[in-house]
Amino acid sequence: MTGINETAKLLSQKFKDEGFTGTVSVDAPLAPLTWYKIGGSAAILVEAHSVTDLALAKKLIDDNPMPLLVMGAGSNILVSDEGFPGLVLRLGGIFASIDVDENETRIRVGAAVPLLTLIRESVRIGLDGIERLAGIPGSVGGAIFMNAGTYGDGIGGLIETVDVFTATGELETWDPLECGFEYRSSRFQMTDDIILFAVITGQRVEPEKLNTEIERRLDKRKKTQPIELPSCGCVFKNPDGDKSAARLMQDAGLKGERAGDAVISSKHTNFIVNEGAATAKDIINLMAKARKRVYALTGIKLTPEVRAVGFKEPLEVMLDAWKED
């Protein structure tokens, strides 16, 4: 990564010379920024605090081409052990703001706001809907990117508009249809458009009703998911049919399987947890073993939900190429 680091150092200086108001770091460790606590360093890590920062970042990246990763709270990504050989962009500053309209029926929320903060604000004003995402980790931007949800729900169903910094450097406002929301998917997964803000809307209800529902969901998660250990949540999407990915993996006898310090949880089989010093390679090995065993038994090929970044090959290619020792 020596050549890449030299390029990153030069680019870092250009950010400072051009008046970038955010933060810039070279050879920045990414593991502490992810929920998995796994992975190497980014060649350069940039946090933009304003639209002006974003426009400057785009200009400099266009002038100095390198791989780009827009990263939120790092709750649903697996970073390569070798790190990310490019620029990792995070949002802060104005993008961490949250505002309620005068009628308290809409919340305008920045992409960098933790999802839990949005949920708490919706409960405060009694705005129905977002409480169904209680317990899901990550930022609002990441949740929109993944159309995060539980039991068939998705945040896309609660969104009125999304403010976007497009791949061509334009500021646009999109409706849910333009965002292309589907099960654990959105248009943003296939483009370089960046989510900046969203307007969340819903019906007014008694806050106590929302608090009760949140407590119920959090209690269920505590009992059924290994939230005490680092993980990325579910590693596979649920396939069509009456059996979840977790049930298919459990039926395949995968509960408790281990690779290094990575373990398929005995509490929730679709969680692969890091018991201390797990590597990205360990996670990949367990995912591949699970996918192959489930496919051999059922003919169902599980689709990854976690995003793998910094690898030389796509995640599904790596999973298909894996061979058990």
C-alpha positions in Angstrom: 0.0 0.0 0.0 3.1 2.2 -0.1 2.2 3.9 -3.4 -1.4 4.3 -2.3 -0.3 5.9 1.0 1.9 8.4 -0.8 -1.1 9.4 -3.1 -3.2 9.6 0.0 -0.8 12.0 1.7 -0.7 14.3 -1.3 -4.5 14.2 -1.5 -4.8 14.9 2.2 -2.7 18.1 1.8 -4.9 19.2 -1.1 -8.0 18.9 1.1 -6.3 21.2 3.6 -5.1 23.6 1.0 -8.5 23.9 -0.6 -10.2 24.9 2.8 -11.9 21.6 3.6 -13.7 22.1 7.0 -14.1 18.5 7.9 -11.4 16.0 9.1 -8.9 14.2 7.0 -6.7 11.2 8.1 -4.2 9.1 6.2 -3.8 5.3 6.8 -6.8 5.4 9.1 -7.8 2.2 10.9 -11.3 1.1 10.0 -11.9 -1.7 12.5 -12.8 0.7 15.4 -15.4 2.3 13.1 -17.3 -0.9 12.4 -19.6 -3.0 14.5 -17.6 -6.1 13.6 -14.3 -4.6 14.9 -12.6 -6.2 12.0 -10.5 -5.0 9.1 -7.4 -3.0 8.0 -7.0 0.7 7.3 -8.3 3.1 4.7 -5.7 4.9 2.5 -7.5 8.1 3.5 -10.5 8.8 5.7 -12.5 12.0 5.2 -15.4 13.3 7.2 -17.5 16.0 5.4 -19.3 18.5 7.5 -21.2 20.5 4.8 -22.4 20.3 1.2 -19.5 22.6 0.3 -17.2 19.9 1.8 -18.9 17.3 -0.3 -18.5 19.3 -3.5 -14.8 19.8 -2.7 -14.3 16.1 -2.0 -16.0 15.2 -5.3 -13.7 17.6 -7.2 -10.6 16.2 -5.6 -11.6 12.6 -6.1 -12.5 13.3 -9.8 -9.1 15.0 -10.2 -7.3 12.2 -8.3 -9.2 9.0 -9.1 -9.2 6.3 -6.5 -11.7 3.8 -5.0 -14.5 5.5 -3.0 -16.5 4.1 -0.1 -19.2 6.1 1.6 -19.5 4.7 5.2 -22.0 5.3 7.9 -21.9 3.7 11.3 -20.2 0.6 9.9 -22.9 -1.7 11.3 -23.5 -3.8 8.1 -20.0 -4.0 6.5 -17.1 -6.4 6.6 -13.8 -4.7 5.9 -11.0 -6.7 4.3 -8.0 -7.6 6.5 -5.9 -5.6 4.0 -8.1 -2.5 4.5 -9.6 -0.3 1.8 -7.2 1.0 -0.8 -9.0 4.3 -1.4 -10.9 7.1 0.2 -13.5 6.4 2.8 -16.1 9.2 3.1 -18.1 9.7 6.3 -20.7 12.5 7.0 -20.8 14.7 10.1 -21.5 18.3 10.9 -24.8 19.5 9.3 -25.6 15.9 8.3 -25.9 14.9 12.0 -28.8 17.3 12.5 -32.4 16.5 13.2 -35.5 18.8 13.0 -39.2 18.4 13.6 -41.8 20.4 11.6 -44.2 22.7 13.4 -47.1 20.2 13.2 -44.9 17.4 14.6 -45.8 15.1 11.8 -42.5 15.1 9.9 -38.9 14.7 11.0 -36.1 16.0 8.7 -33.1 13.9 9.7 -29.4 13.9 8.5 -27.9 10.7 7.2 -25.3 10.7 10.0 -27.8 10.7 12.8 -27.9 7.4 14.7 -31.0 5.4 14.0 -31.7 5.2 17.7 -31.7 9.0 18.0 -34.3 9.2 15.3 -36.4 6.6 17.1 -36.2 8.5 20.4 -37.2 11.7 18.7 -40.2 10.0 17.0 -41.3 8.7 20.4 -41.0 12.1 22.0 -43.5 13.6 19.5 -45.6 10.5 19.2 -44.8 9.8 15.5 -45.9 6.3 14.6 -43.8 3.9 12.4 -40.1 4.3 13.0 -40.4 2.4 16.4 -40.6 -0.8 14.4 -36.8 -0.4 13.7 -35.9 -0.4 17.4 -32.8 -2.4 18.0 -31.4 -2.1 14.5 -27.9 -0.6 14.7 -26.4 2.0 12.4 -27.1 5.5 11.0 -30.1 6.8 9.2 -28.2 7.0 5.9 -27.1 3.3 6.3 -30.6 2.3 7.1 -31.9 4.0 4.0 -29.1 2.5 1.9 -30.1 -1.0 3.0 -33.8 -0.3 3.4 -33.3 -1.7 6.9 -36.1 -3.2 8.8 -37.5 -6.2 10.7 -40.1 -8.9 10.0 -40.9 -7.5 6.5 -40.8 -3.8 7.5 -38.4 -1.4 5.9 -37.6 2.2 6.5 -38.4 3.0 2.9 -42.1 2.7 3.8 -41.8 5.7 6.2 -39.9 8.1 3.9 -41.5 11.1 2.2 -38.3 12.4 0.5 -34.6 11.9 0.4 -32.1 14.7 -0.3 -29.3 13.3 -2.4 -25.8 14.4 -3.6 -25.8 12.7 -7.0 -22.8 11.0 -8.7 -22.6 14.0 -11.0 -22.4 16.5 -8.1 -26.1 17.7 -8.2 -28.3 18.3 -5.2 -31.7 16.5 -5.8 -34.7 15.5 -3.8 -36.1 12.0 -4.5 -39.4 10.4 -3.6 -39.5 6.8 -2.4 -40.2 5.4 -5.9 -37.0 7.1 -7.2 -35.1 5.6 -4.3 -36.0 2.1 -5.6 -36.7 0.5 -2.2 -37.1 -3.3 -2.2 -36.4 -5.9 0.5 -33.1 -4.9 2.1 -32.2 -3.0 -1.0 -32.3 0.4 -2.6 -31.1 2.2 -5.7 -28.2 3.6 -3.7 -26.6 0.2 -3.6 -26.0 0.3 -7.3 -25.0 4.0 -7.7 -22.5 6.5 -6.3 -25.3 8.8 -5.1 -24.9 9.9 -1.5 -27.8 10.1 0.9 -27.7 13.5 2.8 -31.1 14.0 4.5 -34.5 12.3 4.7 -38.0 13.4 5.7 -39.7 10.8 7.8 -43.5 11.0 8.2 -46.3 9.2 10.0 -49.4 9.4 12.1 -49.6 10.9 15.6 -50.2 8.4 18.4 -49.7 8.4 22.2 -45.9 8.2 23.0 -46.6 5.6 25.6 -47.9 3.2 23.0 -44.6 3.6 21.1 -42.5 3.1 24.2 -44.3 -0.1 24.9 -43.7 -1.4 21.4 -40.0 -0.4 21.5 -39.5 -2.2 24.8 -41.2 -5.3 23.4 -39.0 -5.3 20.4 -35.8 -4.6 22.4 -36.6 -7.4 24.8 -37.2 -9.8 22.0 -33.9 -8.9 20.4 -32.1 -9.3 23.7 -33.5 -12.8 24.1 -33.0 -14.0 20.5 -29.9 -12.2 19.3 -26.2 -12.1 20.5 -26.1 -8.4 20.9 -23.4 -8.6 23.6 -20.8 -9.6 20.9 -19.5 -7.7 17.8 -21.4 -8.6 14.7 -23.0 -7.1 11.6 -26.4 -8.4 12.4 -27.8 -11.0 9.9 -25.2 -12.0 7.4 -27.7 -13.4 4.8 -31.0 -12.2 3.5 -34.1 -14.3 4.2 -35.0 -16.2 1.0 -38.5 -16.5 -0.4 -40.5 -19.2 1.4 -41.6 -20.1 4.9 -38.1 -20.6 6.4 -35.8 -17.8 7.3 -32.0 -17.9 6.6 -31.5 -18.5 10.4 -33.8 -21.5 10.3 -32.2 -23.0 7.2 -28.7 -22.6 8.8 -29.9 -24.1 12.1 -31.5 -27.1 10.3 -28.2 -27.6 8.5 -26.4 -28.0 11.8 -24.4 -24.8 11.6 -25.1 -23.5 15.1 -21.8 -23.1 16.9 -19.5 -23.6 13.9 -16.2 -21.8 14.3 -13.4 -20.3 12.2 -10.8 -18.7 14.4 -12.6 -16.3 16.7 -15.6 -16.1 14.4 -18.5 -18.2 15.5 -22.0 -18.9 14.1 -24.1 -17.8 17.1 -26.0 -20.4 19.1 -28.6 -17.8 19.9 -29.3 -16.7 16.3 -27.8 -18.8 13.6 -27.8 -16.0 11.0 -25.4 -14.0 13.2 -21.7 -14.6 12.9 -20.0 -13.0 16.0 -16.5 -11.9 16.7 -15.4 -13.5 20.0 -12.2 -11.4 20.2 -9.7 -11.6 17.3 -11.7 -12.8 14.3 -10.5 -11.8 10.9 -12.4 -11.0 7.7 -11.1 -14.2 6.3 -12.7 -16.1 9.3 -16.1 -14.5 8.6 -15.8 -15.3 4.9 -15.0 -18.9 5.6 -18.0 -19.4 7.9 -20.3 -17.6 5.4 -19.1 -19.9 2.6 -19.5 -23.0 4.7 -23.0 -22.0 5.7 -24.0 -21.2 2.1 -22.7 -24.4 0.6 -24.2 -26.6 3.3 -27.6 -25.0 3.1 -27.5 -25.2 -0.7 -26.5 -28.9 -0.6 -29.4 -29.7 1.7 -32.2 -27.5 0.3 -31.1 -26.2 -3.2 -31.5 -22.6 -1.7 -28.5 -20.4 -2.3 -28.4 -17.8 0.5 -27.8 -14.2 -0.6 -25.4 -12.1 1.6 -26.9 -9.1 3.4 -23.5 -7.9 4.8 -21.5 -5.7 2.5 -17.8 -6.7 1.9 -15.4 -3.9 1.2 -11.8 -3.7 0.2 -11.6 -7.2 -1.3 -10.3 -8.0 -4.7 -13.3 -10.0 -5.7 -17.1 -9.7 -5.0 -18.3 -11.4 -1.9 -20.5 -14.0 -3.7 -17.5 -14.9 -6.0 -15.4 -15.5 -2.9 -18.1 -17.6 -1.3 -18.6 -19.7 -4.4 -14.9 -20.3 -4.8 -14.4 -21.5 -1.2 -13.4 -25.1 -0.5 -13.5 -26.7 2.9 -10.1 -27.9 4.2 
